[in-house]
């Protein structure tokens, strides 16, 4: 039996229209492998190249962050300086997401407006930019009034580490097919002495090694350790909808995380329960310089600019990462 299919495409059709038509045809004739091959054509060497490209981007962004968060800081307390930093973050975050897409196998061409990211992906990146902006403005307020204890370099390095989250988000959104599975791997031990083996990563990965007795008890009490199969395996779309990825600010270890995602096949065992819909940290952190009183109301633990810090804290919550699906 001849399983080849010849399709004639008008010469004047742009690539996006041609691919779209082929995908629609593939779905009608039951050609799921064809559809995936057309959508995600990047071979492994190209995917590995995307990871190397991201590593280079991260080093460059770290240098930019160290330059911005350097002494003296007075020059950075201007609207122009903050707009420049927002622009630097926006460019780096978008490129990190694009590298994640390619590492996940998705090859994209620019649309008529010059966009590589889909509208929902651009919305995700912009939320991250605004969220990090709230923390940056709060840190600069600390510097201005001599409050807080974090060093300039540490703050800069945290920004560079946070770029990993955008990479992993792109990796997840590269292919949201229901038959794509990834495993959350928690790395620790020799060579990772700065890794925090946090409650959240232990629960997500199903690996409780390195946890203290109290943390182990908290994770075990929470249940659903390691996802539906207990091994840290998830559908890629499940993690995307939960709104969580390695190096996420929502994790207890935040940017100190060294976890990674690796592609795996669907486990043969029967899953325990349904996919999770939302990630909730086992050790949630309040916005820097704030806390909660006995009534659960947010209070500022800094002396200066309390009203401004409350507004920044509200902005940080409002712009936390969440899943944004593609328009139908």
Backbone as CSV, one residue per row, in Angstrom:
resi,resn,N_x,N_y,N_z,CA_x,CA_y,CA_z,C_x,C_y,C_z
1,UNK,0.837,-1.200,0.000,0.000,0.000,0.000,0.873,1.252,0.000
2,UNK,0.578,2.215,-0.867,1.346,3.441,-0.949,0.814,4.446,0.072
3,UNK,1.635,4.827,1.066,1.173,5.734,2.108,1.611,7.175,1.852
4,UNK,2.052,7.463,0.627,2.456,8.818,0.311,1.248,9.655,-0.100
5,UNK,1.333,10.937,0.178,0.240,11.857,-0.128,0.831,13.087,-0.789
6,UNK,0.396,13.384,-2.009,0.871,14.551,-2.739,-0.151,15.679,-2.577
7,UNK,0.333,16.829,-2.187,-0.539,17.987,-1.986,-0.001,19.159,-2.793
8,UNK,-0.859,19.784,-3.584,-0.464,20.946,-4.388,-0.777,22.217,-3.620
9,UNK,0.225,23.056,-3.447,0.073,24.321,-2.725,0.275,25.473,-3.717
10,UNK,-0.653,26.421,-3.789,-0.480,27.568,-4.690,0.831,28.301,-4.409
11,UNK,1.512,28.726,-5.447,2.815,29.356,-5.294,2.757,30.681,-4.530
12,UNK,1.618,31.368,-4.617,1.538,32.679,-3.985,1.140,32.622,-2.505
13,UNK,0.962,31.399,-1.951,0.606,31.289,-0.537,1.840,31.527,0.325
14,UNK,1.705,32.332,1.410,2.827,32.486,2.346,3.030,31.192,3.122
15,UNK,4.211,30.997,3.707,4.497,29.737,4.429,3.479,29.413,5.516
16,UNK,3.056,30.444,6.295,2.120,30.187,7.380,0.798,29.611,6.864
17,UNK,0.321,30.149,5.734,-0.942,29.662,5.174,-0.791,28.242,4.651
18,UNK,0.352,27.959,4.031,0.581,26.617,3.490,0.643,25.585,4.611
19,UNK,1.390,25.888,5.673,1.499,24.958,6.792,0.148,24.762,7.459
20,UNK,-0.594,25.856,7.626,-1.918,25.751,8.229,-2.843,24.843,7.448
21,UNK,-2.803,24.959,6.135,-3.645,24.109,5.294,-3.247,22.651,5.403
22,UNK,-1.931,22.396,5.459,-1.454,21.016,5.588,-1.852,20.409,6.930
23,UNK,-1.770,21.220,7.988,-2.166,20.724,9.298,-3.650,20.402,9.336
24,UNK,-4.459,21.258,8.736,-5.900,21.005,8.698,-6.199,19.728,7.927
25,UNK,-5.481,19.524,6.808,-5.664,18.304,6.030,-5.230,17.082,6.824
26,UNK,-4.098,17.224,7.532,-3.598,16.094,8.315,-4.605,15.669,9.369
27,UNK,-5.256,16.649,10.003,-6.243,16.326,11.034,-7.455,15.626,10.434
28,UNK,-7.857,16.055,9.249,-9.045,15.455,8.619,-8.796,14.017,8.207
29,UNK,-7.549,13.719,7.796,-7.265,12.356,7.346,-6.653,11.508,8.455
30,UNK,-6.630,12.053,9.667,-6.105,11.276,10.792,-4.604,11.211,10.823
31,UNK,-3.943,12.195,10.212,-2.487,12.166,10.132,-1.810,12.864,11.287
32,UNK,-2.013,12.400,12.492,-1.438,13.047,13.671,0.083,13.125,13.612
33,UNK,0.790,12.044,13.212,2.246,12.155,13.120,2.683,13.239,12.138
34,UNK,1.938,13.367,11.018,2.266,14.395,10.045,2.100,15.768,10.656
35,UNK,1.017,15.953,11.384,0.756,17.249,12.010,1.881,17.624,12.967
36,UNK,2.300,16.681,13.800,3.362,16.977,14.763,4.687,17.234,14.053
37,UNK,4.928,16.479,12.967,6.177,16.670,12.237,6.235,18.047,11.602
38,UNK,5.084,18.522,11.119,5.055,19.833,10.489,5.190,20.944,11.521
39,UNK,4.598,20.765,12.686,4.633,21.793,13.714,5.973,21.852,14.441
40,UNK,6.600,20.710,14.633,7.795,20.632,15.468,8.911,19.909,14.725
41,UNK,9.501,20.586,13.725,10.457,19.892,12.866,11.896,19.925,13.334
42,UNK,12.196,20.655,14.402,13.603,20.832,14.757,14.256,19.532,15.213
43,UNK,15.375,19.170,14.630,16.104,17.973,15.086,16.820,18.264,16.403
44,UNK,17.350,17.199,16.989,17.962,17.331,18.318,19.151,18.283,18.347
45,UNK,19.945,18.321,17.268,21.108,19.213,17.295,20.687,20.679,17.310
46,UNK,19.568,20.996,16.657,19.057,22.363,16.674,18.497,22.704,18.057
47,UNK,17.873,21.724,18.683,17.356,21.950,20.034,18.500,22.196,21.014
48,UNK,19.558,21.424,20.887,20.722,21.616,21.750,21.359,22.980,21.489
49,UNK,21.348,23.405,20.237,21.884,24.713,19.897,21.089,25.829,20.545
50,UNK,19.783,25.616,20.665,18.936,26.616,21.334,19.319,26.748,22.797
51,UNK,19.631,25.636,23.434,20.052,25.695,24.834,21.373,26.455,24.966
52,UNK,22.287,26.221,24.051,23.564,26.945,24.095,23.341,28.437,23.852
53,UNK,22.408,28.738,22.930,22.088,30.134,22.672,21.511,30.808,23.899
54,UNK,20.677,30.083,24.632,20.119,30.650,25.854,21.206,30.883,26.888
55,UNK,22.115,29.947,27.049,23.188,30.108,28.034,23.991,31.381,27.749
56,UNK,24.244,31.660,26.472,24.967,32.875,26.087,24.126,34.105,26.424
57,UNK,22.835,34.044,26.110,21.931,35.146,26.441,21.925,35.418,27.937
58,UNK,21.907,34.367,28.731,21.862,34.525,30.185,23.113,35.219,30.702
59,UNK,24.261,34.870,30.143,25.509,35.523,30.560,25.483,37.011,30.200
60,UNK,24.977,37.323,29.019,24.899,38.724,28.594,23.922,39.506,29.471
61,UNK,22.804,38.875,29.804,21.808,39.540,30.631,22.331,39.753,32.050
62,UNK,23.101,38.801,32.538,23.696,38.948,33.862,24.622,40.160,33.892
63,UNK,25.384,40.352,32.818,26.274,41.513,32.741,25.461,42.808,32.726
64,UNK,24.350,42.816,31.981,23.486,43.998,31.951,22.909,44.292,33.333
65,UNK,22.486,43.216,34.021,21.898,43.393,35.354,22.931,43.904,36.349
66,UNK,24.144,43.391,36.275,25.195,43.849,37.185,25.542,45.307,36.925
67,UNK,25.431,45.708,35.659,25.693,47.100,35.325,24.603,48.006,35.887
68,UNK,23.351,47.548,35.804,22.236,48.355,36.303,22.225,48.400,37.826
69,UNK,22.361,47.228,38.455,22.355,47.167,39.915,23.793,47.271,40.435
70,UNK,24.381,48.400,40.195,25.761,48.612,40.635,25.843,49.919,41.412
71,UNK,26.896,50.052,42.149,27.099,51.279,42.914,27.843,52.310,42.065
72,UNK,27.549,53.616,42.173,26.427,54.169,42.948,25.096,53.976,42.209
73,UNK,24.013,53.897,42.957,22.704,53.617,42.389,21.906,54.871,42.044
74,UNK,22.400,56.058,42.393,21.599,57.263,42.219,21.152,57.454,40.775
75,UNK,22.016,57.095,39.831,21.696,57.309,38.419,20.541,56.451,37.948
76,UNK,20.218,55.394,38.705,19.143,54.482,38.290,17.786,54.918,38.834
77,UNK,17.760,55.949,39.650,16.502,56.407,40.238,15.857,57.478,39.368
78,UNK,15.763,57.218,38.099,15.125,58.151,37.180,14.132,57.382,36.323
79,UNK,13.057,58.031,35.866,12.096,57.353,34.980,12.771,56.801,33.725
80,UNK,13.740,57.553,33.204,14.425,57.098,31.991,15.180,55.796,32.253
81,UNK,15.868,55.728,33.393,16.631,54.530,33.724,15.719,53.326,33.891
82,UNK,14.577,53.519,34.532,13.653,52.406,34.725,13.050,51.954,33.402
83,UNK,12.739,52.902,32.513,12.208,52.514,31.190,13.254,51.710,30.431
84,UNK,14.517,52.116,30.559,15.599,51.391,29.892,15.710,49.973,30.450
85,UNK,15.567,49.833,31.777,15.659,48.499,32.375,14.479,47.627,31.950
86,UNK,13.283,48.207,31.896,12.123,47.461,31.414,12.373,46.964,29.991
87,UNK,12.923,47.827,29.146,13.190,47.445,27.761,14.214,46.321,27.689
88,UNK,15.263,46.408,28.518,16.277,45.354,28.554,15.662,44.026,28.970
89,UNK,14.815,44.055,30.003,14.153,42.835,30.470,13.235,42.271,29.399
90,UNK,12.466,43.134,28.768,11.491,42.679,27.772,12.180,41.947,26.619
91,UNK,13.274,42.503,26.148,14.010,41.872,25.047,14.596,40.537,25.491
92,UNK,15.230,40.518,26.667,15.858,39.284,27.158,14.811,38.210,27.444
93,UNK,13.695,38.591,28.042,12.654,37.621,28.378,12.055,37.011,27.118
94,UNK,11.831,37.844,26.118,11.264,37.316,24.878,12.231,36.360,24.199
95,UNK,13.501,36.724,24.165,14.493,35.849,23.541,14.631,34.543,24.319
96,UNK,14.568,34.604,25.648,14.647,33.390,26.461,13.479,32.470,26.140
97,UNK,12.286,33.039,26.012,11.104,32.243,25.680,11.275,31.617,24.296
98,UNK,11.807,32.387,23.352,12.021,31.864,21.996,13.016,30.706,22.003
99,UNK,14.096,30.844,22.779,15.060,29.739,22.875,14.393,28.510,23.490
100,UNK,13.512,28.721,24.468,12.795,27.595,25.051,11.907,26.910,24.039
101,UNK,11.246,27.681,23.205,10.414,27.106,22.146,11.247,26.197,21.248
102,UNK,12.404,26.686,20.841,13.255,25.900,19.946,13.824,24.670,20.656
103,UNK,14.183,24.821,21.928,14.678,23.672,22.692,13.592,22.614,22.824
104,UNK,12.333,23.050,22.848,11.219,22.122,22.913,10.831,21.548,21.559
105,UNK,11.494,21.995,20.498,11.274,21.423,19.179,10.465,22.267,18.231
106,UNK,9.971,23.417,18.671,9.107,24.230,17.812,9.952,25.181,16.972
107,UNK,9.752,25.128,15.672,10.426,26.051,14.770,9.399,27.083,14.327
108,UNK,9.709,28.325,14.517,8.761,29.389,14.196,9.367,30.357,13.188
109,UNK,8.512,30.900,12.350,8.912,31.990,11.475,8.144,33.237,11.891
110,UNK,8.686,34.391,11.606,8.023,35.631,11.966,6.730,35.806,11.182
111,UNK,5.718,36.351,11.845,4.481,36.649,11.147,4.620,37.998,10.440
112,UNK,3.508,38.484,9.881,3.553,39.723,9.112,3.990,40.915,9.956
113,UNK,3.756,40.831,11.284,4.152,41.918,12.192,5.544,41.713,12.778
114,UNK,6.229,40.671,12.350,7.569,40.415,12.847,7.613,39.676,14.167
115,UNK,6.492,39.069,14.572,6.423,38.345,15.839,6.740,36.870,15.641
116,UNK,7.543,36.326,16.528,7.783,34.891,16.566,6.837,34.235,17.564
117,UNK,6.566,34.922,18.669,5.683,34.394,19.702,4.223,34.612,19.321
118,UNK,3.374,33.668,19.753,1.933,33.822,19.592,1.446,34.908,20.554
119,UNK,0.218,35.373,20.335,-0.328,36.445,21.169,-0.350,36.056,22.644
120,UNK,-0.734,34.813,22.950,-0.783,34.388,24.356,0.612,34.311,24.955
121,UNK,1.593,33.942,24.148,2.964,33.848,24.645,3.540,35.238,24.901
122,UNK,3.197,36.178,24.050,3.639,37.564,24.290,3.020,38.106,25.570
123,UNK,1.768,37.715,25.835,1.111,38.151,27.071,1.816,37.571,28.294
124,UNK,2.259,36.326,28.195,2.976,35.685,29.300,4.285,36.418,29.575
125,UNK,5.024,36.729,28.521,6.294,37.434,28.674,6.075,38.807,29.298
126,UNK,5.052,39.528,28.834,4.813,40.874,29.351,4.435,40.847,30.832
127,UNK,3.669,39.837,31.241,3.341,39.706,32.662,4.612,39.528,33.478
128,UNK,5.544,38.740,32.972,6.794,38.514,33.679,7.613,39.799,33.785
129,UNK,7.612,40.575,32.709,8.337,41.845,32.728,7.763,42.767,33.805
130,UNK,6.442,42.883,33.830,5.793,43.754,34.807,6.013,43.247,36.231
131,UNK,5.994,41.926,36.402,6.187,41.348,37.723,7.594,41.639,38.253
132,UNK,8.592,41.404,37.416,9.959,41.667,37.842,10.181,43.162,38.062
133,UNK,9.448,43.988,37.296,9.562,45.425,37.480,9.123,45.865,38.859
134,UNK,8.099,45.204,39.398,7.628,45.538,40.747,8.710,45.243,41.784
135,UNK,9.382,44.115,41.630,10.449,43.765,42.573,11.658,44.692,42.416
136,UNK,11.973,45.064,41.156,13.103,45.965,40.928,12.844,47.330,41.555
137,UNK,11.622,47.853,41.377,11.286,49.154,41.947,11.330,49.109,43.474
138,UNK,10.927,47.988,44.035,10.963,47.841,45.492,12.402,47.801,45.999
139,UNK,13.263,47.112,45.259,14.670,47.037,45.645,15.332,48.414,45.564
140,UNK,15.022,49.158,44.518,15.588,50.498,44.386,15.096,51.408,45.511
141,UNK,13.868,51.189,45.973,13.360,51.944,47.120,14.149,51.606,48.371
142,UNK,14.485,50.330,48.525,15.345,49.917,49.649,16.683,50.645,49.603
143,UNK,17.267,50.693,48.406,18.570,51.327,48.242,18.491,52.811,48.588
144,UNK,17.446,53.458,48.088,17.288,54.895,48.302,17.193,55.248,49.782
145,UNK,16.532,54.398,50.557,16.299,54.710,51.970,17.183,53.892,52.915
146,UNK,18.141,53.172,52.355,19.067,52.425,53.196,18.422,51.282,53.934
147,UNK,17.395,50.686,53.361,16.720,49.545,53.986,17.003,48.279,53.185
148,UNK,16.783,47.142,53.807,17.074,45.887,53.141,18.539,45.522,53.301
149,UNK,18.863,44.281,52.995,20.237,43.818,53.215,20.840,43.116,52.002
150,UNK,20.081,42.946,50.913,20.601,42.221,49.760,21.631,43.068,49.010
151,UNK,22.744,42.435,48.631,23.794,43.148,47.913,23.362,43.408,46.473
152,UNK,24.003,44.394,45.846,23.688,44.727,44.458,23.967,43.543,43.539
153,UNK,25.121,42.907,43.723,25.493,41.817,42.830,24.551,40.629,42.981
154,UNK,24.165,40.344,44.215,23.244,39.228,44.423,21.911,39.491,43.729
155,UNK,21.447,40.733,43.822,20.202,41.082,43.150,20.337,40.901,41.645
156,UNK,21.450,41.342,41.079,21.680,41.200,39.643,21.718,39.733,39.235
157,UNK,22.404,38.918,40.032,22.513,37.501,39.705,21.161,36.800,39.813
158,UNK,20.294,37.274,40.704,18.949,36.709,40.803,18.158,36.970,39.520
159,UNK,18.353,38.147,38.932,17.685,38.446,37.670,18.159,37.494,36.574
160,UNK,19.451,37.246,36.534,19.989,36.342,35.522,19.442,34.926,35.706
161,UNK,19.351,34.487,36.965,18.813,33.157,37.239,17.335,33.079,36.876
162,UNK,16.600,34.171,37.123,15.159,34.182,36.845,14.861,34.024,35.365
163,UNK,15.826,34.319,34.513,15.624,34.176,33.068,15.348,32.729,32.696
164,UNK,15.826,31.796,33.537,15.593,30.369,33.282,14.100,30.050,33.226
165,UNK,13.309,30.725,34.063,11.880,30.433,34.075,11.260,30.696,32.709
166,UNK,11.667,31.789,32.054,11.136,32.102,30.728,11.532,31.038,29.718
167,UNK,12.761,30.536,29.842,13.213,29.461,28.955,12.334,28.226,29.105
168,UNK,12.079,27.827,30.356,11.302,26.618,30.588,9.827,26.814,30.209
169,UNK,9.322,28.023,30.347,7.962,28.283,29.895,7.867,28.098,28.383
170,UNK,8.850,28.651,27.656,8.864,28.446,26.214,8.979,26.978,25.859
171,UNK,9.786,26.257,26.624,9.953,24.813,26.389,8.620,24.081,26.521
172,UNK,7.833,24.453,27.526,6.537,23.804,27.728,5.545,24.182,26.637
173,UNK,5.522,25.447,26.254,4.556,25.911,25.259,4.954,25.533,23.838
174,UNK,6.158,25.002,23.659,6.596,24.584,22.329,5.675,23.527,21.738
175,UNK,5.161,22.668,22.575,4.295,21.578,22.122,3.319,21.252,23.242
176,UNK,2.084,21.673,23.056,1.050,21.432,24.056,0.166,20.242,23.699
177,UNK,0.700,19.346,22.873,-0.043,18.145,22.517,-0.294,17.292,23.756
178,UNK,-1.467,16.661,23.857,-1.770,15.853,25.049,-0.879,14.628,25.197
179,UNK,-0.164,14.246,24.134,0.697,13.066,24.225,2.162,13.438,24.448
180,UNK,2.429,14.662,24.860,3.801,15.049,25.172,3.979,15.047,26.681
181,UNK,4.988,14.326,27.150,5.238,14.180,28.589,6.665,14.617,28.925
182,UNK,6.809,15.220,30.089,8.127,15.635,30.578,8.257,15.199,32.033
183,UNK,9.486,15.082,32.484,9.734,14.706,33.875,10.473,15.827,34.593
184,UNK,9.989,16.167,35.772,10.618,17.195,36.613,11.742,16.528,37.381
185,UNK,12.973,16.920,37.094,14.152,16.326,37.718,14.759,17.324,38.701
186,UNK,14.890,16.915,39.952,15.519,17.761,40.961,16.966,17.343,41.119
187,UNK,17.872,18.274,40.838,19.303,17.985,40.920,19.845,18.502,42.249
188,UNK,20.631,17.687,42.883,21.221,18.075,44.162,22.464,17.232,44.404
189,UNK,23.184,17.562,45.454,24.366,16.764,45.797,25.641,17.384,45.258
190,UNK,26.616,16.565,44.913,27.932,17.017,44.468,27.781,17.894,43.225
191,UNK,28.408,19.064,43.255,28.336,19.967,42.117,27.172,20.927,42.188
192,UNK,26.271,20.718,43.123,25.115,21.602,43.261,24.971,22.018,44.723
193,UNK,26.077,22.471,45.286,26.074,22.818,46.706,25.216,24.036,47.007
194,UNK,24.912,24.872,45.978,24.083,26.050,46.220,22.615,25.772,45.932
195,UNK,22.292,24.521,45.672,20.912,24.157,45.378,20.102,24.046,46.663
196,UNK,18.945,24.650,46.670,18.032,24.494,47.791,17.076,23.350,47.480
197,UNK,17.139,22.279,48.260,16.207,21.179,48.067,14.894,21.556,48.750
198,UNK,14.064,22.291,48.042,12.886,22.868,48.676,11.698,21.910,48.654
199,UNK,10.707,22.235,49.481,9.504,21.416,49.593,8.778,21.303,48.257
200,UNK,8.685,22.420,47.542,7.924,22.424,46.294,8.560,21.532,45.242
201,UNK,9.871,21.666,45.054,10.548,20.852,44.039,10.530,19.371,44.421
202,UNK,10.633,19.093,45.714,10.567,17.709,46.170,9.211,17.109,45.847
203,UNK,8.158,17.868,46.090,6.811,17.376,45.808,6.583,17.234,44.310
204,UNK,7.040,18.200,43.530,6.839,18.142,42.086,7.614,16.997,41.450
205,UNK,8.838,16.761,41.940,9.691,15.722,41.345,9.440,14.341,41.932
206,UNK,8.872,14.296,43.126,8.712,13.011,43.800,9.994,12.554,44.459
207,UNK,10.977,13.441,44.560,12.288,13.113,45.125,12.457,13.862,46.443
208,UNK,12.368,13.148,47.550,12.467,13.771,48.864,13.877,13.721,49.443
209,UNK,14.843,13.239,48.649,16.221,13.152,49.125,16.764,14.541,49.430
210,UNK,17.448,14.674,50.545,18.058,15.938,50.905,17.170,16.846,51.729
211,UNK,15.900,16.475,51.906,15.012,17.281,52.724,15.231,16.999,54.206
212,UNK,15.031,18.012,55.021,15.072,17.794,56.451,13.809,17.095,56.915
213,UNK,13.818,16.695,58.186,12.683,15.935,58.721,11.378,16.738,58.663
214,UNK,11.431,18.007,59.034,10.222,18.827,59.034,9.681,19.026,57.626
215,UNK,10.587,19.339,56.675,10.154,19.536,55.295,9.563,18.257,54.715
216,UNK,10.163,17.128,55.053,9.644,15.848,54.569,8.230,15.613,55.081
217,UNK,7.994,15.932,56.338,6.659,15.759,56.912,5.637,16.644,56.205
218,UNK,6.022,17.888,55.888,5.116,18.814,55.204,4.766,18.291,53.813
219,UNK,5.766,17.806,53.089,5.533,17.298,51.734,4.644,16.062,51.773
220,UNK,4.923,15.163,52.680,4.121,13.939,52.778,2.684,14.241,53.172
221,UNK,2.497,15.240,54.035,1.147,15.608,54.445,0.363,16.231,53.298
222,UNK,1.073,16.886,52.373,0.401,17.538,51.244,-0.144,16.528,50.252
223,UNK,0.494,15.361,50.166,0.034,14.339,49.240,0.360,14.664,47.791
224,UNK,-0.095,13.806,46.890,0.127,13.975,45.440,1.598,14.263,45.143
225,UNK,2.478,13.446,45.695,3.909,13.647,45.511,4.338,13.076,44.163
226,UNK,5.033,13.906,43.389,5.519,13.442,42.098,4.464,13.351,41.026
227,UNK,3.364,14.060,41.183,2.336,14.056,40.152,1.498,12.792,40.154
228,UNK,0.786,12.570,39.065,-0.168,11.450,38.987,0.490,10.082,39.001
229,UNK,1.783,10.037,38.628,2.473,8.745,38.622,3.493,8.635,39.748
230,UNK,3.668,9.684,40.523,4.590,9.639,41.645,6.047,9.717,41.267
231,UNK,6.349,9.963,39.991,7.737,9.973,39.516,8.158,11.318,38.950
232,UNK,7.330,12.322,39.104,7.653,13.628,38.544,7.316,13.766,37.081
233,UNK,6.534,12.833,36.550,6.137,12.885,35.139,4.802,13.614,35.009
234,UNK,4.764,14.537,34.038,3.560,15.320,33.784,3.365,15.476,32.279
235,UNK,2.125,15.707,31.890,1.903,16.211,30.546,2.492,17.616,30.499
236,UNK,3.094,17.980,29.384,3.632,19.334,29.257,2.520,20.358,29.432
237,UNK,1.352,20.052,28.887,0.232,20.989,29.012,-0.271,21.079,30.448
238,UNK,-0.071,20.022,31.239,-0.481,20.061,32.642,0.363,21.073,33.420
239,UNK,1.697,21.012,33.242,2.559,21.964,33.928,2.288,23.392,33.457
240,UNK,2.035,23.552,32.155,1.752,24.886,31.635,0.492,25.453,32.275
241,UNK,-0.529,24.630,32.408,-1.790,25.095,32.988,-1.670,25.312,34.492
242,UNK,-0.809,24.541,35.135,-0.548,24.766,36.557,0.201,26.084,36.773
243,UNK,0.875,26.564,35.727,1.612,27.811,35.834,2.930,27.683,36.567
244,UNK,3.594,26.536,36.408,4.839,26.316,37.147,5.899,25.732,36.225
245,UNK,7.149,26.116,36.479,8.291,25.610,35.722,9.519,25.768,36.606
246,UNK,10.606,25.064,36.311,11.831,25.242,37.094,12.260,26.711,37.137
247,UNK,12.847,27.116,38.239,13.303,28.478,38.502,12.160,29.476,38.639
248,UNK,10.948,28.992,38.803,9.810,29.893,38.960,9.892,30.638,40.284
249,UNK,9.464,31.900,40.266,9.420,32.672,41.496,8.387,32.166,42.469
250,UNK,7.472,31.315,42.002,6.440,30.757,42.873,6.966,29.603,43.716
251,UNK,8.130,29.053,43.367,8.714,27.953,44.125,9.319,28.467,45.429
252,UNK,9.382,27.603,46.417,9.985,27.987,47.690,11.455,28.362,47.518
253,UNK,12.140,27.730,46.557,13.560,28.015,46.333,13.777,29.132,45.325
254,UNK,12.735,29.558,44.655,12.757,30.614,43.637,13.942,30.439,42.689
255,UNK,14.761,31.501,42.560,15.830,31.463,41.562,17.029,30.615,41.971
256,UNK,17.000,30.024,43.172,18.076,29.112,43.579,17.824,27.701,43.057
257,UNK,16.731,27.528,42.342,16.345,26.212,41.828,17.300,25.753,40.726
258,UNK,17.634,24.471,40.737,18.454,23.878,39.686,17.745,22.692,39.030
259,UNK,16.443,22.661,39.140,15.685,21.575,38.523,15.662,21.743,37.002
260,UNK,15.281,20.691,36.321,15.166,20.737,34.871,14.027,19.823,34.428
261,UNK,13.613,19.984,33.187,12.597,19.129,32.580,13.244,18.312,31.469
262,UNK,12.903,17.045,31.394,13.420,16.183,30.335,12.250,15.466,29.671
263,UNK,12.321,15.243,28.364,11.235,14.540,27.679,11.213,13.060,28.047
264,UNK,10.029,12.528,28.265,9.860,11.109,28.587,8.608,10.587,27.895
265,UNK,8.485,9.275,27.885,7.273,8.661,27.355,6.202,8.587,28.449
266,UNK,4.981,8.420,28.041,3.892,8.294,29.004,4.096,7.033,29.831
267,UNK,4.027,7.133,31.145,4.172,5.941,31.989,3.115,4.897,31.646
268,UNK,3.487,3.650,31.786,2.546,2.572,31.463,1.540,2.329,32.583
269,UNK,1.902,2.743,33.794,0.997,2.541,34.926,-0.218,3.463,34.819
270,UNK,-1.280,3.098,35.499,-2.473,3.916,35.520,-2.244,5.144,36.397
271,UNK,-2.602,6.331,35.903,-2.382,7.543,36.713,-3.303,7.604,37.917
272,UNK,-2.827,8.276,38.939,-3.608,8.443,40.160,-4.303,9.804,40.129
273,UNK,-5.563,9.809,39.780,-6.329,11.046,39.749,-6.223,11.784,38.429
274,UNK,-6.749,12.997,38.433,-6.774,13.826,37.232,-5.623,14.835,37.269
275,UNK,-5.309,15.446,36.110,-4.234,16.457,36.090,-4.533,17.609,37.050
276,UNK,-3.480,18.121,37.672,-3.650,19.274,38.559,-3.917,20.517,37.715
277,UNK,-4.696,21.433,38.270,-5.066,22.639,37.531,-4.311,23.872,37.998
278,UNK,-3.798,23.853,39.208,-3.164,25.053,39.747,-2.076,24.665,40.737
279,UNK,-0.948,25.351,40.650,0.145,25.109,41.587,-0.006,26.009,42.803
280,UNK,0.132,25.407,43.974,0.113,26.158,45.230,1.356,25.781,46.016
281,UNK,2.186,26.758,46.318,3.444,26.500,47.016,3.198,25.989,48.432
282,UNK,4.073,25.084,48.875,4.032,24.601,50.253,4.756,25.549,51.205
283,UNK,5.424,26.542,50.648,6.130,27.538,51.472,6.051,28.891,50.772
284,UNK,4.843,29.439,50.655,4.667,30.713,49.933,5.411,31.852,50.624
285,UNK,5.922,32.763,49.809,6.683,33.894,50.334,5.935,35.196,50.065
286,UNK,6.002,36.096,51.041,5.383,37.406,50.871,6.296,38.308,50.036
287,UNK,5.716,39.331,49.464,6.472,40.319,48.716,7.546,40.923,49.626
288,UNK,8.724,41.151,49.076,9.867,41.631,49.855,9.524,42.871,50.678
289,UNK,9.800,42.794,51.974,9.560,43.932,52.851,8.141,44.022,53.368
290,UNK,7.343,42.974,53.148,5.973,42.952,53.654,5.703,41.634,54.367
291,UNK,4.621,41.596,55.123,4.202,40.389,55.818,2.714,40.440,56.068
292,UNK,2.223,39.618,56.981,0.797,39.577,57.324,0.650,39.731,58.829
293,UNK,-0.366,40.489,59.240,-0.638,40.602,60.670,-1.563,39.477,61.111
294,UNK,-1.995,39.499,62.356,-2.827,38.420,62.898,-4.160,38.305,62.169
295,UNK,-4.620,39.390,61.597,-5.888,39.362,60.864,-5.703,38.968,59.399
296,UNK,-4.468,38.707,59.011,-4.198,38.304,57.638,-4.041,39.468,56.682
297,UNK,-4.022,40.700,57.195,-3.873,41.869,56.348,-2.403,42.117,56.053
298,UNK,-2.124,42.537,54.809,-0.740,42.804,54.431,-0.214,44.036,55.158
299,UNK,0.982,43.921,55.703,1.622,45.038,56.379,3.039,45.184,55.839
300,UNK,3.572,46.394,55.912,4.915,46.679,55.426,5.891,46.645,56.604
301,UNK,6.984,45.929,56.436,7.982,45.812,57.502,9.131,46.786,57.308
302,UNK,9.048,47.645,56.290,10.027,48.699,56.069,9.439,50.004,56.605
303,UNK,10.306,50.951,56.929,9.844,52.224,57.500,9.443,53.235,56.434
304,UNK,10.142,53.221,55.313,9.920,54.248,54.299,8.993,53.774,53.183
305,UNK,8.285,54.734,52.579,7.476,54.505,51.381,6.505,53.339,51.547
306,UNK,5.807,53.291,52.652,4.929,52.147,52.906,3.779,52.064,51.897
307,UNK,3.203,53.211,51.561,2.120,53.206,50.584,2.585,52.702,49.229
308,UNK,3.753,53.143,48.805,4.296,52.710,47.518,4.600,51.217,47.539
309,UNK,5.112,50.727,48.634,5.442,49.304,48.714,4.181,48.437,48.665
310,UNK,3.108,48.921,49.253,1.850,48.184,49.178,1.381,48.113,47.730
311,UNK,1.484,49.229,47.023,1.068,49.243,45.615,1.936,48.302,44.782
312,UNK,3.218,48.271,45.061,4.102,47.363,44.331,3.791,45.907,44.664
313,UNK,3.469,45.648,45.923,3.106,44.282,46.322,1.838,43.826,45.603
314,UNK,0.869,44.719,45.504,-0.373,44.395,44.792,-0.084,44.137,43.314
315,UNK,0.792,44.950,42.735,1.171,44.748,41.337,1.852,43.401,41.140
316,UNK,2.710,43.028,42.086,3.423,41.756,41.983,2.447,40.585,41.979
317,UNK,1.428,40.652,42.825,0.419,39.590,42.865,-0.393,39.582,41.576
318,UNK,-0.752,40.757,41.112,-1.582,40.871,39.916,-0.870,40.359,38.665
319,UNK,0.452,40.441,38.650,1.205,40.057,37.460,1.938,38.727,37.615
320,UNK,1.614,37.953,38.650,2.216,36.625,38.793,1.925,35.783,37.553
321,UNK,2.856,34.902,37.233,2.675,34.073,36.045,1.457,33.183,36.170
322,UNK,0.720,33.097,35.106,-0.406,32.166,35.013,-0.527,31.704,33.565
323,UNK,-1.205,30.600,33.386,-1.386,30.053,32.049,-2.267,30.964,31.214
324,UNK,-1.851,31.221,29.989,-2.666,31.963,29.028,-2.771,31.101,27.782
325,UNK,-3.953,30.619,27.512,-4.142,29.733,26.362,-4.236,30.489,25.053
326,UNK,-4.035,29.781,23.967,-4.160,30.382,22.653,-5.615,30.665,22.328
327,UNK,-5.836,31.724,21.572,-7.190,32.039,21.137,-7.655,30.971,20.168
328,UNK,-8.926,30.609,20.307,-9.473,29.587,19.415,-9.575,30.114,17.979
